[in-house]
Protein backbone atom coordinates (compact mmCIF):
# COMPACT_ATOMS: atom_id res chain seq x y z
CA UNK A 1 0.00 0.00 0.00
CA UNK A 2 1.12 3.53 -0.70
CA UNK A 3 0.45 6.91 0.88
CA UNK A 4 -2.18 8.75 -1.16
CA UNK A 5 -0.26 12.03 -0.76
CA UNK A 6 3.42 11.20 -1.41
CA UNK A 7 3.03 7.71 -2.93
CA UNK A 8 5.75 6.22 -0.73
CA UNK A 9 5.27 2.63 0.42
CA UNK A 10 3.47 2.61 3.78
CA UNK A 11 5.40 0.91 6.57
CA UNK A 12 4.43 0.48 10.19
CA UNK A 13 1.68 2.98 10.91
CA UNK A 14 -0.58 4.97 8.65
CA UNK A 15 -3.68 7.12 9.01
CA UNK A 16 -7.09 6.51 7.47
CA UNK A 17 -9.01 9.68 6.65
CA UNK A 18 -12.75 10.15 7.03
CA UNK A 19 -12.99 10.04 3.22
CA UNK A 20 -11.25 6.65 3.09
CA UNK A 21 -7.79 7.64 1.90
CA UNK A 22 -4.54 6.39 3.46
CA UNK A 23 -1.75 8.73 4.46
CA UNK A 24 1.65 8.15 6.01
CA UNK A 25 1.84 9.66 9.49
CA UNK A 26 4.27 12.33 8.26
CA UNK A 27 1.92 13.60 5.54
CA UNK A 28 -1.13 13.38 7.81
CA UNK A 29 0.63 15.64 10.30
CA UNK A 30 1.68 18.12 7.59
CA UNK A 31 -1.82 18.24 6.12
CA UNK A 32 -3.49 18.80 9.51
CA UNK A 33 -1.04 21.61 10.29
CA UNK A 34 -1.73 23.35 6.96
CA UNK A 35 -5.12 23.52 5.26
CA UNK A 36 -6.48 20.23 6.71
CA UNK A 37 -7.88 19.18 3.32
CA UNK A 38 -7.49 15.72 1.83
CA UNK A 39 -4.95 15.91 -1.01
CA UNK A 40 -7.07 13.54 -3.12
CA UNK A 41 -10.64 14.81 -2.77
CA UNK A 42 -10.30 18.13 -0.85
CA UNK A 43 -12.62 16.99 1.95
CA UNK A 44 -11.93 18.88 5.17
CA UNK A 45 -10.16 16.56 7.63
CA UNK A 46 -10.47 16.43 11.39
CA UNK A 47 -7.76 14.91 13.57
CA UNK A 48 -10.39 13.47 15.93
CA UNK A 49 -12.00 11.52 13.07
CA UNK A 50 -8.81 10.18 11.48
CA UNK A 51 -7.92 6.63 12.51
CA UNK A 52 -4.40 5.24 12.99
CA UNK A 53 -3.75 1.91 11.29
CA UNK A 54 -1.11 -0.76 11.75
CA UNK A 55 0.10 -1.53 8.23
CA UNK A 56 2.18 -4.59 9.14
CA UNK A 57 -0.23 -7.51 9.57
CA UNK A 58 0.32 -9.85 12.49
CA UNK A 59 1.31 -13.48 11.96
CA UNK A 60 -2.22 -14.45 13.02
CA UNK A 61 -3.76 -12.38 10.19
CA UNK A 62 -1.25 -13.72 7.65
CA UNK A 63 -2.14 -17.29 8.60
CA UNK A 64 -5.87 -16.59 8.15
CA UNK A 65 -5.32 -15.39 4.59
CA UNK A 66 -3.39 -18.50 3.49
C-alpha positions in Angstrom: 0.0 0.0 0.0 1.1 3.5 -0.7 0.4 6.9 0.9 -2.2 8.8 -1.2 -0.3 12.0 -0.8 3.4 11.2 -1.4 3.0 7.7 -2.9 5.8 6.2 -0.7 5.3 2.6 0.4 3.5 2.6 3.8 5.4 0.9 6.6 4.4 0.5 10.2 1.7 3.0 10.9 -0.6 5.0 8.6 -3.7 7.1 9.0 -7.1 6.5 7.5 -9.0 9.7 6.6 -12.8 10.1 7.0 -13.0 10.0 3.2 -11.3 6.6 3.1 -7.8 7.6 1.9 -4.5 6.4 3.5 -1.7 8.7 4.5 1.6 8.2 6.0 1.8 9.7 9.5 4.3 12.3 8.3 1.9 13.6 5.5 -1.1 13.4 7.8 0.6 15.6 10.3 1.7 18.1 7.6 -1.8 18.2 6.1 -3.5 18.8 9.5 -1.0 21.6 10.3 -1.7 23.4 7.0 -5.1 23.5 5.3 -6.5 20.2 6.7 -7.9 19.2 3.3 -7.5 15.7 1.8 -4.9 15.9 -1.0 -7.1 13.5 -3.1 -10.6 14.8 -2.8 -10.3 18.1 -0.9 -12.6 17.0 1.9 -11.9 18.9 5.2 -10.2 16.6 7.6 -10.5 16.4 11.4 -7.8 14.9 13.6 -10.4 13.5 15.9 -12.0 11.5 13.1 -8.8 10.2 11.5 -7.9 6.6 12.5 -4.4 5.2 13.0 -3.8 1.9 11.3 -1.1 -0.8 11.7 0.1 -1.5 8.2 2.2 -4.6 9.1 -0.2 -7.5 9.6 0.3 -9.9 12.5 1.3 -13.5 12.0 -2.2 -14.5 13.0 -3.8 -12.4 10.2 -1.2 -13.7 7.7 -2.1 -17.3 8.6 -5.9 -16.6 8.1 -5.3 -15.4 4.6 -3.4 -18.5 3.5 
